[in-house]
Amino acid sequence: MLGLGYAWSTKGGTKLPLDGEYEMKYYFSVRHASENALEEYALGRLLEPELASLEEHLLLCDECRERLRAVDEFIQMLRVGLAAAGDRTKAASR
């Protein structure tokens, strides 16, 4: 478990990781995915049933899709930086 807060979604009685933010959309309150849930999703670590709930939410929520894009970009930059640091370490040890 990720240690996140959860609430029941309006579809299928599934649980969705929440960060406590609200948005009025389509005449009902929608909670956005937590940063932890987006990071776990981007890293491929989010498991069912949270995975299905988050993917369903991402289909409907522009804001969370944008936040996920930012998380993906950050992770990619970290990977590039770590790879470059590893290359420098190998070159220095020769």
C-alpha positions in Angstrom: 0.0 0.0 0.0 1.2 3.5 -0.7 0.0 5.1 2.5 -2.3 7.4 0.6 -5.8 8.6 1.5 -8.6 7.0 -0.4 -12.2 7.7 -1.1 -14.8 5.8 -3.1 -15.1 6.8 -6.7 -18.5 7.4 -8.2 -18.1 4.4 -10.7 -17.8 0.8 -9.6 -17.2 1.3 -5.9 -13.4 1.4 -6.5 -11.0 3.4 -4.5 -9.0 6.3 -5.9 -5.8 7.8 -4.3 -6.6 11.3 -3.3 -4.7 14.5 -2.3 -7.7 16.4 -0.9 -8.1 18.8 -3.8 -11.6 19.3 -5.2 -12.8 20.5 -8.6 -16.4 21.1 -9.5 -16.9 19.4 -12.8 -20.0 17.9 -14.5 -22.1 18.9 -11.4 -20.2 16.8 -8.9 -17.1 17.0 -6.9 -14.0 15.3 -8.3 -10.8 14.7 -6.2 -7.5 14.7 -8.0 -4.9 12.0 -7.8 -2.1 12.5 -5.3 1.5 13.2 -6.4 2.5 9.9 -4.8 -0.1 8.0 -7.0 1.1 9.8 -10.1 4.7 9.0 -9.4 4.0 5.4 -8.6 2.0 5.2 -11.9 4.8 6.8 -13.9 7.3 4.3 -12.5 5.0 1.3 -13.2 4.6 0.5 -9.5 0.8 1.2 -9.0 -1.1 -2.0 -8.6 -4.8 -3.0 -9.0 -7.4 -1.8 -8.0 -5.7 1.6 -7.7 -4.2 1.3 -11.2 -7.6 0.9 -12.8 -9.1 3.8 -10.8 -6.3 6.1 -11.6 -6.4 5.3 -15.3 -10.2 5.9 -15.3 -9.6 9.3 -13.6 -6.9 10.3 -16.1 -9.3 9.7 -19.0 -11.5 12.4 -17.5 -9.2 14.8 -15.8 -7.1 17.2 -17.9 -5.4 18.6 -14.8 -4.1 15.2 -13.6 -3.0 14.3 -17.1 -0.9 17.5 -17.1 0.5 16.7 -13.7 1.4 13.2 -14.9 3.1 14.6 -17.9 5.2 16.8 -15.6 6.1 13.8 -13.4 7.1 11.8 -16.6 9.3 14.6 -17.7 11.0 14.9 -14.3 11.6 11.1 -14.2 13.1 11.2 -17.7 15.4 14.1 -16.7 16.6 12.1 -13.6 17.3 9.1 -15.7 19.3 11.1 -18.2 21.3 12.8 -15.4 22.0 9.5 -13.7 23.1 7.9 -16.9 25.5 10.8 -17.6 26.8 10.7 -14.1 27.5 6.9 -14.5 29.3 7.5 -17.7 31.5 10.1 -16.1 32.3 7.8 -13.2 33.3 5.0 -15.6 35.5 7.4 -17.6 37.2 8.7 -14.4 37.9 5.2 -13.1 39.9 4.2 -16.3 
